[in-house]
Amino acid sequence: MKLDSFDFNTGWKRKDSIQLADRKYEVTIKIQAYSKEDSLTAEQEANVDEYLSSGLEWIKAIDKKLCEYAENYLERFVPRTMLFKKDGDVALLCDDNDDPDGGIAVCVKPSLEIKLQDDYL
């Protein structure tokens, strides 16, 4: 996996757009790394490659999970970051308009579930 399209700033990052229901959002794709020389784990590399090739399926699953979680999810949650952690976990981090100090993590890997960001991070 090449990081040419990513910049390093407290992790490898780049902007991407996703669509939940009929709304488009700009999110940051962030691959956790502690230094520019820090290599990606095999899990990170595999998950980033999977996201880049079939991310639409992930976004559809996230959209469905959010819909089940909260009826008003489009008004309540704002996607901000798709985080690829070193241990292979992947989650879409969302701000929560009902809880400005909190937020949720819609976990994709290892399993599809929703957690509070404080519990996830």
C-alpha positions in Angstrom: 0.0 0.0 0.0 1.4 3.4 -1.0 0.9 6.4 1.2 1.4 8.9 -1.7 -2.1 10.3 -1.4 -1.7 10.8 2.4 0.0 13.5 4.4 1.7 12.8 7.8 0.4 14.9 10.7 0.0 12.9 13.9 -0.8 9.9 11.7 -1.3 9.4 7.9 -4.3 11.5 6.8 -6.2 12.5 3.7 -9.7 13.9 3.0 -12.4 11.7 1.6 -16.2 12.1 1.1 -18.8 9.7 2.1 -22.6 9.7 1.8 -25.1 8.6 4.5 -28.6 8.4 3.2 -28.9 11.5 1.0 -26.2 13.6 2.7 -22.5 14.0 1.7 -19.8 14.5 4.3 -16.2 15.3 4.1 -14.2 13.1 6.5 -10.6 12.6 7.4 -9.1 9.1 6.7 -6.6 8.7 9.5 -4.1 5.8 9.7 -2.7 5.7 13.2 1.1 6.1 13.3 3.4 7.6 15.9 6.1 9.0 13.5 6.5 9.3 9.8 9.0 6.4 9.8 6.5 4.2 11.7 5.5 1.4 9.4 1.9 0.4 9.0 0.8 -2.9 10.6 -0.3 -5.7 8.3 -3.8 -5.3 9.7 -3.8 -1.5 8.9 -2.6 -2.1 5.4 -5.2 -4.8 4.7 -8.0 -2.7 6.1 -7.0 0.5 4.3 -6.7 -1.5 1.0 -10.2 -3.0 1.6 -11.7 0.4 2.4 -10.1 2.0 -0.7 -11.4 -0.8 -2.9 -14.9 -1.5 -1.4 -15.5 1.4 1.0 -19.0 1.9 -0.4 -20.1 -1.4 1.3 -18.6 -0.3 4.6 -20.5 3.0 4.3 -23.8 1.2 3.5 -23.3 -1.0 6.6 -22.5 2.1 8.8 -25.6 3.9 7.5 -27.8 0.9 8.3 -26.2 0.6 11.8 -26.7 4.3 12.5 -30.3 4.1 11.3 -31.0 1.2 13.8 -29.2 3.1 16.6 -31.1 6.4 16.3 -34.1 7.4 14.3 -32.8 11.0 13.8 -29.2 9.9 13.1 -28.8 12.3 10.2 -29.5 15.3 12.4 -27.8 14.0 15.4 -24.4 12.5 14.2 -21.8 14.2 12.0 -19.1 11.9 10.6 -15.6 13.3 11.1 -12.9 10.6 10.9 -12.4 7.1 9.6 -9.8 5.8 12.0 -7.5 2.8 11.2 -5.9 1.8 14.5 -2.6 -0.1 14.7 -4.3 -3.1 16.2 -6.5 -3.5 13.1 -9.6 -1.9 14.5 -11.5 0.5 12.2 -14.2 2.9 13.1 -16.0 6.0 11.8 -15.9 8.6 14.5 -18.9 10.9 14.7 -19.7 14.0 16.6 -23.0 13.9 18.5 -25.1 17.0 18.4 -27.0 15.9 21.5 -23.7 15.5 23.4 -21.1 18.0 22.2 -18.5 16.6 24.7 -19.0 13.0 23.6 -19.4 11.3 20.3 -19.8 7.8 18.9 -17.6 5.3 17.1 -19.2 3.2 14.5 -16.9 0.2 14.6 -16.4 -1.6 11.3 -13.6 -4.0 12.2 -13.4 -6.4 14.0 -17.2 -6.2 14.2 -19.9 -3.8 13.3 -21.1 -2.1 16.5 -21.5 1.3 18.0 -19.6 2.5 21.0 -19.1 5.8 22.8 -16.0 7.5 21.6 -14.6 7.6 25.1 -14.9 3.8 25.3 -13.5 3.2 21.9 -10.5 5.6 22.1 
